[in-house]
Amino acid sequence: MVKSVILLGDGMADYPIDSLSGKTPLEVAHSPNMDLIARSGTLGLFQSIPPGMPPGSDVATLSILGYDPQECYSGRGPLESASMGIKLGATDIAFRCNLVTFSKEAPRVMDDFTAGHIKSDEAAAIIGSLQQHFAQSSFSFYPGVGYRHLCVWHGGIASLKTTPPHDITGREIACYLPQGDGAETLLTLMHESRELL
């Protein structure tokens, strides 16, 4: 059996920065080890996002690991639940549950999709309080790492459209809130959570 290491530089390309003379951080970084791997290895291009699918690390990772996202991708939530060892029932809908920071005054803007890079122990306490508050509802909350957690809607509606918070940094959140069947239930959950927190 051949063992391989897959290193994903997710977001590593970055954007040009004026203070770096229009170069990206990667272009100016001292990277002798990466340079050695590039010189010694085989390079190529691989389209990790199938046409028509949302560009994100979740879809790309499935492709890189040999899965066809068009057949098996249903969102970040199921991937989070699998990574946490949480078994989902046939009617469970898993959502990635991010702790975020947005502006207090209208129009509300997504200020930070990481809640200030919240620490895992502080976040676990917050997720624990949400679990306690919603214990009698059809929702369960599971703590993860940093700002990334899991919310499972037991008997939920799968056709709901949601937007990852990291896609809307600096934007008004109103038009990115959940839409479609079941949206009101999630919006109520989000509002109650905000009041609790």
Buried (B, 14 or more C-beta within 10 A) or exposed (E): EEEEEEEEEEEEEBEEEEEEEEBBEEBEEEEEEBEEEEEEEEEEEEEBBBEEBEEBBBBBBBBEEEEEBEEEBEBBBBBBBEEBEBEBEEEBBBBBBBBBBBEEEEEBBBBBBBBEEBEBEEBBEBBEBBBEBBEEEBBBBBBBEBBBBBBBBEEBBEEBEBBBBBEBEEBBBEEBBBBEEBBEBBEEBEEBBEEEE
